[in-house]
Every structure is written in structure tokens, then in C-alpha cells.
Amino acid sequence: MQLGIPKESIPGETRVAATPETVKKFLAQGHQVTVARGAGLLANFPDEAYSAVG
């Protein structure tokens, strides 16, 4: 399954659809995950954290 994690567009929204740990679990289950650049920044998850898990 292909999953996409978008960057939130609502002003003031700090949540992200998936953390790097969640993305790691999806990948381990064989899913393909695409994370939008900056998707986790307001939730304190830099892009590098997502890149590190795959």
C-alpha cells in the first residue's frame, strides 16, 4: 500500500499524521511511505528524522 503523509495547511496546527516511529512500522510491514517536506516540523520531527527510518 502507498501512504502519503501531508504537511498540515491549517494555521496553528502542530500535529502530524505520522511520526518517524510510525513510518518505520509502516515500512516494516511492506508499505511505501511518502512524507511531504516539512510535514513534521511543527511537531518537532525534522525531515532528517523521517529520512533516518527509510
C-alpha angles and dihedrals in degrees: 000000000000114000127190125201109201130203108248114249101192111105112250095014108136100173123103126207094234136012122222088258091054091049089051090055092048090051092048088055090055099258124140113233129195117190120196115237108265094011094134102032097103089048090053095255109125121206089253090063090060093044090052093061094049 
